[in-house]
């Protein structure tokens, strides 16, 4: 029952994140200063740490053809992560890591790791998982938006050994010793060297092209490190 309630709550939070996806930077409450975070994967100093709850967290991706159609979608499982708040309740750090070997699809009958599509996603045309098995995100700045749970986040996304800065809105709901973070964003895969059937390349007809932009949504649940230790 607890898992069902969490899934419903997370889905509602994700819907809220999708609704604010197109919010511009200009809409951020300028009266609230941004928090610049230390470049460390482990919270330090006088902060309260929260650890990622792996079974109740996920990252969802979707790949599309330029000419439309159903495309493909699936999940990648997180490997580890943390989030920290200072004594004033402000975000003091954040980091999470994805295991690229867990990439899977949900739109095909064969969702096993050895189906043709999943194997292709793991090869050098896409994520080159054998060479680059991890994807990481390091939070570097958190700007509070109007409301108690809305933020605009900035961080370093490292994929295929290439690091690029990304920005996106997120909803972070804190309930006692539990935190649920949700977000919906779009990344340009070519910035990380993934150019297979990209529209930026010449010599391909339109119906062969894949969109450069990849919608990504995530639900991450964190729990107080003290609570997990009990």
N, C-alpha and C positions, 0 to 999 in steps of 0.2 A: 504493500500500500504506500509506503514511504517513497519508493521509486516512482510510482505512478504520480503521486502528488508533486514530486520534484520535476518530473517530465512536463506536467501541465504548467507549473510555475515557470520553468525555463522557457517553454514555448511561448508563453505570454510575454516574457521579457524579451525574447528574440523578436517577436512581432513589433514590440516597441522600438527596438534597435533598428529594424528595417524601416520603420516609419520615419526615423530621424536621419536616415542614411544620407540624404541629400542636403542636410543642414550645412550652410557655408560657414567658413571661419569667422566671417563678419558677424554671425549671429551669436557668437560666444560672449558671455557676460564679461565685458572688459574690466569690470570692477573687481573681479576675482583673479589674482595673479596666478600665472602658471607655476607649476612646481617642477624644477629641474632636478632630475634624479641621478644618483651616482651610477657610473657604468660598471655595475657588478651584478652578477647573477644571484647573489646571496644578500638579503637585507642585513644591514649593519647598524649599530648604534641603538638608540633608545626607541625601538619600534616594536610593534606587535606583528609577528609573522603568521601567515596563513599558507598552508600547503595545498597543492592541487589534488583534488580527489579524482584519480584517473578513471574509475569506472563510470562516473557521472559527468564526464567532460567529453566534448567532441569538437572537431573542426570539419565542416562540410564544404565541399568544393563543387563547382559546376563548370563544365567545358561546353562551348557552343560552336556551331558552324556559322560562318559569315552569312550564308544564305538561309539561315533559320533551321528549324527542325528541333527535335527533342534534345539532341546533344547527349552528354553523359554527366553523371554526378555520382558522388560517393563521399567517403569519410577518410580521415587520417586520425589515428589515435595519438593523444599526447603521451609523452614519456615522463615528463616531470615539470614542475613549475612552482612558483611562489608569488605571493603578493604581500605587501607590508604597508602598515599605516603607522603614522607617528602619534604622539600623545594628543595632538589636536584633531585627530581623525582624518588627516590628509594623507593621500597616497604617498608613500615614501620609497617605493621600489616595486619592481615587477619583472618577471621573466617566465617564459615557458618554452618547452622544447617538444618538437614533434618527431615521431619515429616514422620516417618515410617508407620503411619496409611494410608498414601496416596499411598503405593506401589501398582502397578497395572501391568497387562500384556498387551502386544499388539499383541501376536501371537495366541490368542484364540478368537473365535467369541464372547464369553461372557467375556467382559472386566470389568464387574461390581466388586465392592469390595467384594461381597459375593459369587463369583464363587469358586469352590473347590480349585483351585491352589492358588489363592490369600489368601484364608482362611488358607491354609497350610503354606504359607510363613509367615503368621502373628503368627503362633502358636510356641510353644517352640522348635520344630524341627529346625526352622530357626531363625527368628528374635525376637520371643517372644515379640511382639509389645505391648501387654497389660502391661507387666512388664517394657519394655524398649522402650518407644514411640519415643525417639529422638536419632539421630545419629549426632555427631558433628565432625568438623575438625578445628583444631587450627593451623594456619601457624606459624612455628617457625624459618624457615630460607629460604631465597630467594637468589639464586645465578644466576647472570646474565650470560646468554650464549651469544655467538657471535650473533650480530644482535640487533635490537631495541626492539623486543617483545618476545624473547625466554628466558625462565627461567628454572631453575631446583629447584623444591620446596621440602621442608621437613616440615612435620607437624605431629601432633598427631591426629589419627583417633580413636574416641571412639564409640564403638558399643556394645550393650549388657553389658554395664558397664565395658568393657575391653578396655584399651587404648594401642594402638600400634603405633610405628613410621612408617611412610611411606614416600617414595621418588618417585617423578615422574616429567617428563618434562611438561611444560605448555606454552601456548602462551597467552600473555596478551597484548591486543591492546588498546591503549589509544587514544581517539579521542575527544579532548575538554573535555566536562563534562561527557562523556560516556566512559565506559570501558567494553570490552568483553573478558572474560577469558575462554579458552578452554583447555581441557586436555583429555588424554586417558591413562588409566593405568590398571593394573591387581592386584587384591588382593587375598590373600590366606584366604578363609573363616574360616579355622580351627583355625587360630590365634585369632579369636574372639569367639571361642567356638561353631562354627556351624559345626558339624561333621556328620550330617545326610547323610547316604549312602556315606561316604567319603572313598576314596581309601586307607586311612591310617588305616582303621578298618579291622579286619580279619573276615572271615565267610561270606562274600558277593561275589557273582559271578560277573564277570566283567560287564555284561549287566545290572546289578542293580545299578552300581556305578555312582555317579555324580562327575564331576570335582571339585577339591578343589579350583582351580583358577577361579576367576570371573572377566571377563572384565567389566570395568566401563568407561563410557565416560561422559563428562559434558560440558555444555555451561552455563556460568553464566554472566549475564549482570548487571553491576553496574552503578549507576548514582550519580553525585555529590550531597552530602547531601544538599548543598545550593540550587541547582536547584530544588530538590524535595520539598524543603520547600517553594518555590515560588508559 
